[in-house]
Amino acid sequence: MLSWIVIVILIVVGIMAIKFNHLRHRFFIVLLVLLALFLYSSMALVSDENSLNLNSSDGIFSAIKVYTGWLANGFDNLKALAGKAIKMDWSSTNSSFIKKN
């Protein structure tokens, strides 16, 4: 229940940020709200999956280790995916898709 309240508050702050006059301020605040939503939702997901105890200092340090490991693994996966996409031969085409008259 608390997670939904935090998400709703962040969305309301994002909507209020859109009301600002300057485009630069709008973009920056919306970016911050999206970053906060990502961090909160991913931390809640990792915490639930690993049954982390956030009531003690040992539990908090354990949660930080697990979460940073999760983030690092995600960035490594993105790096590998981007590297494989760059190395692909994007110029070759399948002749069955091109109809010649």
N, C-alpha and C positions, 0 to 999 in steps of 0.2 A: 504494500500500500504506500509506503514511504517513497518507493522508487517512482511511482506514478505521480506523486505530488511534486517531486523534484523535476521530473520531465515536464509536467504542465507549467511549473514556474519558469523553467528555462525557455519554453515555447512562448510564453507570455512576454518574457523579457525580449526575446527575439522579435516578436511582433511590435513591441514598443520601440525597438531599435530601428525598425523599418520606417517609423514615423519621423525620424530625424531628417533634417533638410539636406545635409551634405552626404553625397554618395560615398565618399571615402569612409565616413563614420559608420554608415549603414553596413557597408561591406565588412569592415573590421569587426563590428559587434556581432553581425550574423555569423561570421567565421568563428568568433570566440564561443558563441552559443552552440554551434555545431560541434566544435572541439570538446566543449564541456559535456554535451550529450554523448559523444562517442566515448570519452573517458569514463563517464559515469556508467553507461550501459555495458561497456566492455569489462569494467571492474566488477560490476554486479554479476555478469555472466561467469567470469573467472572465479569469483568468490563462491557462487552457488555450485559450480561444477566441482570444485576442489574442497568443498566444505571447510572453508577457512574461518578461523575464529578471530574476529577483529576486536575482541574485548581485552586482550592482553598485549603487552609489548612484543612478546615472542610471536604471537599470531600476526601482528601487524607487519613485523619484519619478514615473516614467512610469506605473507600476502604480497609484499613488495617484491620479493624474489620471484614468486610465481608469476606475478603480473608483468614484470619487466622481461622475464623469460618468454612469456606469451607474446608480448609486443615484439621482441627481437626475432622470434621465430616467424611472426607474421611479416616483418620487414624482409627477412631472408627469403621467404616464399615469394614475396612481390618482386624482389631483385632477381630471383631465378626465373620467374615467369616473364619479366620484362626482357631478360637476357635471351631467353629462348624465342620470344616473339621477334626480337631484333634479328636473330640469326636465321629466321625463316626466309625462304625464297618467296617473296610476295609477288614477283613478276610472272611466275608461271601460271598459266590458266588451263583449265580443262576445255578441250576443244568441243565437248558435247554441249557446252553452254553457249558457244558462239555459232550462230547459224550463218553459213555463207550461201549466197544465192547464185 
